[in-house]
Amino acid sequence: MNQEERDELLIKIVKGQEELFKGQEELYKGQQELFKRQEKTDAIINKILQNQDKLFKGQEELANNQKEMKEELTRLGNTVAKIEYEHGTKIDLILDVITGHGERLEEYSKRFEKDEKIIEMQGYKIFGIEQKNKT
């Protein structure tokens, strides 16, 4: 190999190295872009995870509130049942008393009618005795 061929070969090697360096620079730029996109992706994933945590906390609060509501409804139902029982018993007693008073009034009315008839009969007897005594 002569000097000219070596020079050409060296020039080709230098040009090849320059192309290789350009390719490496493009590769480096591509990697930088990829890293930037990866950072954006990581930020989005972190935001999704934070929102997911908020959703889980909200769901947990909702479940706790629902449990408290069920317990409160149970207590309220028990209170209503107790009130219904107590007032139902009182109302039954009142109705019994009213019914008893009605029956007593009916008895008194019957007695009053009997007494009126007796008084009426006594009045006739007295009238008859007075009429006898006048004669």
PyMOL CGO cylinders between C-alpha atoms (Angstrom):
from pymol import cmd
from pymol.cgo import CYLINDER

trace = [
    CYLINDER, 0.00, 0.00, 0.00, 1.35, 3.31, -0.97, 0.3, 1, 1, 1, 1, 1, 1,
    CYLINDER, 1.35, 3.31, -0.97, 1.09, 6.66, 0.75, 0.3, 1, 1, 1, 1, 1, 1,
    CYLINDER, 1.09, 6.66, 0.75, -1.84, 7.85, -1.33, 0.3, 1, 1, 1, 1, 1, 1,
    CYLINDER, -1.84, 7.85, -1.33, -3.90, 4.76, -0.53, 0.3, 1, 1, 1, 1, 1, 1,
    CYLINDER, -3.90, 4.76, -0.53, -3.05, 5.14, 3.13, 0.3, 1, 1, 1, 1, 1, 1,
    CYLINDER, -3.05, 5.14, 3.13, -4.09, 8.80, 3.05, 0.3, 1, 1, 1, 1, 1, 1,
    CYLINDER, -4.09, 8.80, 3.05, -7.39, 7.87, 1.39, 0.3, 1, 1, 1, 1, 1, 1,
    CYLINDER, -7.39, 7.87, 1.39, -7.91, 5.17, 3.91, 0.3, 1, 1, 1, 1, 1, 1,
    CYLINDER, -7.91, 5.17, 3.91, -7.16, 7.55, 6.76, 0.3, 1, 1, 1, 1, 1, 1,
    CYLINDER, -7.16, 7.55, 6.76, -9.52, 10.15, 5.26, 0.3, 1, 1, 1, 1, 1, 1,
    CYLINDER, -9.52, 10.15, 5.26, -12.26, 7.47, 5.03, 0.3, 1, 1, 1, 1, 1, 1,
    CYLINDER, -12.26, 7.47, 5.03, -11.57, 6.47, 8.63, 0.3, 1, 1, 1, 1, 1, 1,
    CYLINDER, -11.57, 6.47, 8.63, -11.77, 10.12, 9.76, 0.3, 1, 1, 1, 1, 1, 1,
    CYLINDER, -11.77, 10.12, 9.76, -15.01, 10.61, 7.78, 0.3, 1, 1, 1, 1, 1, 1,
    CYLINDER, -15.01, 10.61, 7.78, -16.38, 7.37, 9.28, 0.3, 1, 1, 1, 1, 1, 1,
    CYLINDER, -16.38, 7.37, 9.28, -15.45, 8.56, 12.73, 0.3, 1, 1, 1, 1, 1, 1,
    CYLINDER, -15.45, 8.56, 12.73, -17.15, 11.89, 12.09, 0.3, 1, 1, 1, 1, 1, 1,
    CYLINDER, -17.15, 11.89, 12.09, -20.31, 10.09, 10.95, 0.3, 1, 1, 1, 1, 1, 1,
    CYLINDER, -20.31, 10.09, 10.95, -20.04, 7.84, 13.97, 0.3, 1, 1, 1, 1, 1, 1,
    CYLINDER, -20.04, 7.84, 13.97, -19.74, 10.87, 16.26, 0.3, 1, 1, 1, 1, 1, 1,
    CYLINDER, -19.74, 10.87, 16.26, -22.74, 12.49, 14.53, 0.3, 1, 1, 1, 1, 1, 1,
    CYLINDER, -22.74, 12.49, 14.53, -24.69, 9.26, 15.06, 0.3, 1, 1, 1, 1, 1, 1,
    CYLINDER, -24.69, 9.26, 15.06, -23.61, 9.17, 18.68, 0.3, 1, 1, 1, 1, 1, 1,
    CYLINDER, -23.61, 9.17, 18.68, -24.74, 12.79, 19.11, 0.3, 1, 1, 1, 1, 1, 1,
    CYLINDER, -24.74, 12.79, 19.11, -28.14, 11.95, 17.59, 0.3, 1, 1, 1, 1, 1, 1,
    CYLINDER, -28.14, 11.95, 17.59, -28.32, 8.89, 19.79, 0.3, 1, 1, 1, 1, 1, 1,
    CYLINDER, -28.32, 8.89, 19.79, -27.46, 11.06, 22.80, 0.3, 1, 1, 1, 1, 1, 1,
    CYLINDER, -27.46, 11.06, 22.80, -30.18, 13.58, 21.82, 0.3, 1, 1, 1, 1, 1, 1,
    CYLINDER, -30.18, 13.58, 21.82, -32.65, 10.72, 21.42, 0.3, 1, 1, 1, 1, 1, 1,
    CYLINDER, -32.65, 10.72, 21.42, -31.72, 9.38, 24.84, 0.3, 1, 1, 1, 1, 1, 1,
    CYLINDER, -31.72, 9.38, 24.84, -32.17, 12.84, 26.36, 0.3, 1, 1, 1, 1, 1, 1,
    CYLINDER, -32.17, 12.84, 26.36, -35.62, 13.11, 24.75, 0.3, 1, 1, 1, 1, 1, 1,
    CYLINDER, -35.62, 13.11, 24.75, -36.46, 9.63, 25.99, 0.3, 1, 1, 1, 1, 1, 1,
    CYLINDER, -36.46, 9.63, 25.99, -35.37, 10.58, 29.53, 0.3, 1, 1, 1, 1, 1, 1,
    CYLINDER, -35.37, 10.58, 29.53, -37.52, 13.75, 29.39, 0.3, 1, 1, 1, 1, 1, 1,
    CYLINDER, -37.52, 13.75, 29.39, -40.52, 11.71, 28.28, 0.3, 1, 1, 1, 1, 1, 1,
    CYLINDER, -40.52, 11.71, 28.28, -39.79, 9.15, 30.97, 0.3, 1, 1, 1, 1, 1, 1,
    CYLINDER, -39.79, 9.15, 30.97, -39.75, 11.95, 33.59, 0.3, 1, 1, 1, 1, 1, 1,
    CYLINDER, -39.75, 11.95, 33.59, -43.12, 13.18, 32.31, 0.3, 1, 1, 1, 1, 1, 1,
    CYLINDER, -43.12, 13.18, 32.31, -44.46, 9.64, 32.41, 0.3, 1, 1, 1, 1, 1, 1,
    CYLINDER, -44.46, 9.64, 32.41, -43.15, 9.21, 35.96, 0.3, 1, 1, 1, 1, 1, 1,
    CYLINDER, -43.15, 9.21, 35.96, -44.79, 12.50, 37.00, 0.3, 1, 1, 1, 1, 1, 1,
    CYLINDER, -44.79, 12.50, 37.00, -48.11, 11.37, 35.50, 0.3, 1, 1, 1, 1, 1, 1,
    CYLINDER, -48.11, 11.37, 35.50, -47.84, 7.98, 37.20, 0.3, 1, 1, 1, 1, 1, 1,
    CYLINDER, -47.84, 7.98, 37.20, -47.09, 9.69, 40.54, 0.3, 1, 1, 1, 1, 1, 1,
    CYLINDER, -47.09, 9.69, 40.54, -50.13, 11.94, 40.10, 0.3, 1, 1, 1, 1, 1, 1,
    CYLINDER, -50.13, 11.94, 40.10, -52.28, 8.90, 39.27, 0.3, 1, 1, 1, 1, 1, 1,
    CYLINDER, -52.28, 8.90, 39.27, -51.01, 7.13, 42.39, 0.3, 1, 1, 1, 1, 1, 1,
    CYLINDER, -51.01, 7.13, 42.39, -51.76, 10.20, 44.53, 0.3, 1, 1, 1, 1, 1, 1,
    CYLINDER, -51.76, 10.20, 44.53, -55.27, 10.44, 43.09, 0.3, 1, 1, 1, 1, 1, 1,
    CYLINDER, -55.27, 10.44, 43.09, -55.71, 6.72, 43.62, 0.3, 1, 1, 1, 1, 1, 1,
    CYLINDER, -55.71, 6.72, 43.62, -54.74, 7.18, 47.27, 0.3, 1, 1, 1, 1, 1, 1,
    CYLINDER, -54.74, 7.18, 47.27, -57.31, 9.97, 47.57, 0.3, 1, 1, 1, 1, 1, 1,
    CYLINDER, -57.31, 9.97, 47.57, -59.94, 7.71, 46.03, 0.3, 1, 1, 1, 1, 1, 1,
    CYLINDER, -59.94, 7.71, 46.03, -59.09, 4.88, 48.43, 0.3, 1, 1, 1, 1, 1, 1,
    CYLINDER, -59.09, 4.88, 48.43, -59.29, 7.26, 51.41, 0.3, 1, 1, 1, 1, 1, 1,
    CYLINDER, -59.29, 7.26, 51.41, -62.60, 8.62, 50.14, 0.3, 1, 1, 1, 1, 1, 1,
    CYLINDER, -62.60, 8.62, 50.14, -63.93, 5.11, 49.68, 0.3, 1, 1, 1, 1, 1, 1,
    CYLINDER, -63.93, 5.11, 49.68, -62.82, 4.20, 53.18, 0.3, 1, 1, 1, 1, 1, 1,
    CYLINDER, -62.82, 4.20, 53.18, -64.53, 7.31, 54.62, 0.3, 1, 1, 1, 1, 1, 1,
    CYLINDER, -64.53, 7.31, 54.62, -67.66, 6.47, 52.66, 0.3, 1, 1, 1, 1, 1, 1,
    CYLINDER, -67.66, 6.47, 52.66, -67.66, 2.92, 54.03, 0.3, 1, 1, 1, 1, 1, 1,
    CYLINDER, -67.66, 2.92, 54.03, -67.17, 4.22, 57.59, 0.3, 1, 1, 1, 1, 1, 1,
    CYLINDER, -67.17, 4.22, 57.59, -69.97, 6.75, 57.17, 0.3, 1, 1, 1, 1, 1, 1,
    CYLINDER, -69.97, 6.75, 57.17, -72.25, 4.05, 55.78, 0.3, 1, 1, 1, 1, 1, 1,
    CYLINDER, -72.25, 4.05, 55.78, -71.46, 1.84, 58.77, 0.3, 1, 1, 1, 1, 1, 1,
    CYLINDER, -71.46, 1.84, 58.77, -72.22, 4.72, 61.16, 0.3, 1, 1, 1, 1, 1, 1,
    CYLINDER, -72.22, 4.72, 61.16, -75.48, 5.41, 59.32, 0.3, 1, 1, 1, 1, 1, 1,
    CYLINDER, -75.48, 5.41, 59.32, -76.50, 1.75, 59.62, 0.3, 1, 1, 1, 1, 1, 1,
    CYLINDER, -76.50, 1.75, 59.62, -75.75, 1.80, 63.35, 0.3, 1, 1, 1, 1, 1, 1,
    CYLINDER, -75.75, 1.80, 63.35, -77.67, 5.06, 63.79, 0.3, 1, 1, 1, 1, 1, 1,
    CYLINDER, -77.67, 5.06, 63.79, -80.64, 3.68, 61.81, 0.3, 1, 1, 1, 1, 1, 1,
    CYLINDER, -80.64, 3.68, 61.81, -80.62, 0.58, 63.99, 0.3, 1, 1, 1, 1, 1, 1,
    CYLINDER, -80.62, 0.58, 63.99, -80.61, 2.73, 67.15, 0.3, 1, 1, 1, 1, 1, 1,
    CYLINDER, -80.61, 2.73, 67.15, -83.33, 4.93, 65.72, 0.3, 1, 1, 1, 1, 1, 1,
    CYLINDER, -83.33, 4.93, 65.72, -85.41, 1.89, 64.75, 0.3, 1, 1, 1, 1, 1, 1,
    CYLINDER, -85.41, 1.89, 64.75, -85.03, 0.49, 68.27, 0.3, 1, 1, 1, 1, 1, 1,
    CYLINDER, -85.03, 0.49, 68.27, -86.08, 3.82, 69.76, 0.3, 1, 1, 1, 1, 1, 1,
    CYLINDER, -86.08, 3.82, 69.76, -89.12, 4.02, 67.48, 0.3, 1, 1, 1, 1, 1, 1,
    CYLINDER, -89.12, 4.02, 67.48, -90.09, 0.45, 68.35, 0.3, 1, 1, 1, 1, 1, 1,
    CYLINDER, -90.09, 0.45, 68.35, -89.78, 1.25, 72.06, 0.3, 1, 1, 1, 1, 1, 1,
    CYLINDER, -89.78, 1.25, 72.06, -91.89, 4.39, 71.67, 0.3, 1, 1, 1, 1, 1, 1,
    CYLINDER, -91.89, 4.39, 71.67, -94.50, 2.51, 69.63, 0.3, 1, 1, 1, 1, 1, 1,
    CYLINDER, -94.50, 2.51, 69.63, -94.67, -0.20, 72.29, 0.3, 1, 1, 1, 1, 1, 1,
    CYLINDER, -94.67, -0.20, 72.29, -94.91, 2.25, 75.20, 0.3, 1, 1, 1, 1, 1, 1,
    CYLINDER, -94.91, 2.25, 75.20, -97.46, 4.50, 73.51, 0.3, 1, 1, 1, 1, 1, 1,
    CYLINDER, -97.46, 4.50, 73.51, -99.36, 1.53, 72.13, 0.3, 1, 1, 1, 1, 1, 1,
    CYLINDER, -99.36, 1.53, 72.13, -99.71, 0.18, 75.65, 0.3, 1, 1, 1, 1, 1, 1,
    CYLINDER, -99.71, 0.18, 75.65, -100.83, 3.58, 76.94, 0.3, 1, 1, 1, 1, 1, 1,
    CYLINDER, -100.83, 3.58, 76.94, -103.31, 3.97, 74.10, 0.3, 1, 1, 1, 1, 1, 1,
    CYLINDER, -103.31, 3.97, 74.10, -104.68, 0.48, 74.81, 0.3, 1, 1, 1, 1, 1, 1,
    CYLINDER, -104.68, 0.48, 74.81, -105.12, 1.46, 78.47, 0.3, 1, 1, 1, 1, 1, 1,
    CYLINDER, -105.12, 1.46, 78.47, -106.85, 4.70, 77.51, 0.3, 1, 1, 1, 1, 1, 1,
    CYLINDER, -106.85, 4.70, 77.51, -109.17, 2.83, 75.13, 0.3, 1, 1, 1, 1, 1, 1,
    CYLINDER, -109.17, 2.83, 75.13, -109.93, 0.29, 77.86, 0.3, 1, 1, 1, 1, 1, 1,
    CYLINDER, -109.93, 0.29, 77.86, -110.75, 3.13, 80.28, 0.3, 1, 1, 1, 1, 1, 1,
    CYLINDER, -110.75, 3.13, 80.28, -112.94, 4.86, 77.70, 0.3, 1, 1, 1, 1, 1, 1,
    CYLINDER, -112.94, 4.86, 77.70, -114.70, 1.60, 76.92, 0.3, 1, 1, 1, 1, 1, 1,
    CYLINDER, -114.70, 1.60, 76.92, -115.14, 0.98, 80.66, 0.3, 1, 1, 1, 1, 1, 1,
    CYLINDER, -115.14, 0.98, 80.66, -116.61, 4.45, 81.14, 0.3, 1, 1, 1, 1, 1, 1,
    CYLINDER, -116.61, 4.45, 81.14, -119.01, 3.82, 78.27, 0.3, 1, 1, 1, 1, 1, 1,
    CYLINDER, -119.01, 3.82, 78.27, -120.14, 0.57, 79.84, 0.3, 1, 1, 1, 1, 1, 1,
    CYLINDER, -120.14, 0.57, 79.84, -120.55, 2.26, 83.22, 0.3, 1, 1, 1, 1, 1, 1,
    CYLINDER, -120.55, 2.26, 83.22, -122.57, 5.07, 81.65, 0.3, 1, 1, 1, 1, 1, 1,
    CYLINDER, -122.57, 5.07, 81.65, -124.79, 2.48, 80.04, 0.3, 1, 1, 1, 1, 1, 1,
    CYLINDER, -124.79, 2.48, 80.04, -125.26, 0.76, 83.43, 0.3, 1, 1, 1, 1, 1, 1,
    CYLINDER, -125.26, 0.76, 83.43, -126.06, 4.11, 85.07, 0.3, 1, 1, 1, 1, 1, 1,
    CYLINDER, -126.06, 4.11, 85.07, -128.55, 4.88, 82.31, 0.3, 1, 1, 1, 1, 1, 1,
    CYLINDER, -128.55, 4.88, 82.31, -130.31, 1.55, 82.90, 0.3, 1, 1, 1, 1, 1, 1,
    CYLINDER, -130.31, 1.55, 82.90, -130.36, 2.14, 86.68, 0.3, 1, 1, 1, 1, 1, 1,
    CYLINDER, -130.36, 2.14, 86.68, -131.62, 5.68, 86.12, 0.3, 1, 1, 1, 1, 1, 1,
    CYLINDER, -131.62, 5.68, 86.12, -134.45, 4.35, 83.94, 0.3, 1, 1, 1, 1, 1, 1,
    CYLINDER, -134.45, 4.35, 83.94, -135.35, 1.77, 86.62, 0.3, 1, 1, 1, 1, 1, 1,
    CYLINDER, -135.35, 1.77, 86.62, -135.21, 4.43, 89.32, 0.3, 1, 1, 1, 1, 1, 1,
    CYLINDER, -135.21, 4.43, 89.32, -137.38, 6.76, 87.20, 0.3, 1, 1, 1, 1, 1, 1,
    CYLINDER, -137.38, 6.76, 87.20, -139.95, 3.99, 86.76, 0.3, 1, 1, 1, 1, 1, 1,
    CYLINDER, -139.95, 3.99, 86.76, -139.88, 3.27, 90.49, 0.3, 1, 1, 1, 1, 1, 1,
    CYLINDER, -139.88, 3.27, 90.49, -140.25, 6.99, 91.29, 0.3, 1, 1, 1, 1, 1, 1,
    CYLINDER, -140.25, 6.99, 91.29, -143.04, 7.25, 88.74, 0.3, 1, 1, 1, 1, 1, 1,
    CYLINDER, -143.04, 7.25, 88.74, -144.79, 4.25, 90.30, 0.3, 1, 1, 1, 1, 1, 1,
    CYLINDER, -144.79, 4.25, 90.30, -144.30, 5.73, 93.77, 0.3, 1, 1, 1, 1, 1, 1,
    CYLINDER, -144.30, 5.73, 93.77, -145.75, 8.98, 92.47, 0.3, 1, 1, 1, 1, 1, 1,
    CYLINDER, -145.75, 8.98, 92.47, -148.85, 7.12, 91.26, 0.3, 1, 1, 1, 1, 1, 1,
    CYLINDER, -148.85, 7.12, 91.26, -149.16, 5.31, 94.57, 0.3, 1, 1, 1, 1, 1, 1,
    CYLINDER, -149.16, 5.31, 94.57, -148.83, 8.56, 96.52, 0.3, 1, 1, 1, 1, 1, 1,
    CYLINDER, -148.83, 8.56, 96.52, -151.38, 10.18, 94.23, 0.3, 1, 1, 1, 1, 1, 1,
    CYLINDER, -151.38, 10.18, 94.23, -153.70, 7.24, 94.78, 0.3, 1, 1, 1, 1, 1, 1,
    CYLINDER, -153.70, 7.24, 94.78, -153.23, 7.40, 98.59, 0.3, 1, 1, 1, 1, 1, 1,
    CYLINDER, -153.23, 7.40, 98.59, -153.86, 11.14, 98.58, 0.3, 1, 1, 1, 1, 1, 1,
    CYLINDER, -153.86, 11.14, 98.58, -157.01, 10.63, 96.55, 0.3, 1, 1, 1, 1, 1, 1,
    CYLINDER, -157.01, 10.63, 96.55, -158.18, 7.99, 99.01, 0.3, 1, 1, 1, 1, 1, 1,
    CYLINDER, -158.18, 7.99, 99.01, -157.50, 10.21, 101.98, 0.3, 1, 1, 1, 1, 1, 1,
    CYLINDER, -157.50, 10.21, 101.98, -159.42, 13.08, 100.42, 0.3, 1, 1, 1, 1, 1, 1,
    CYLINDER, -159.42, 13.08, 100.42, -162.50, 11.06, 100.15, 0.3, 1, 1, 1, 1, 1, 1,
]
cmd.load_cgo(trace, "trace")
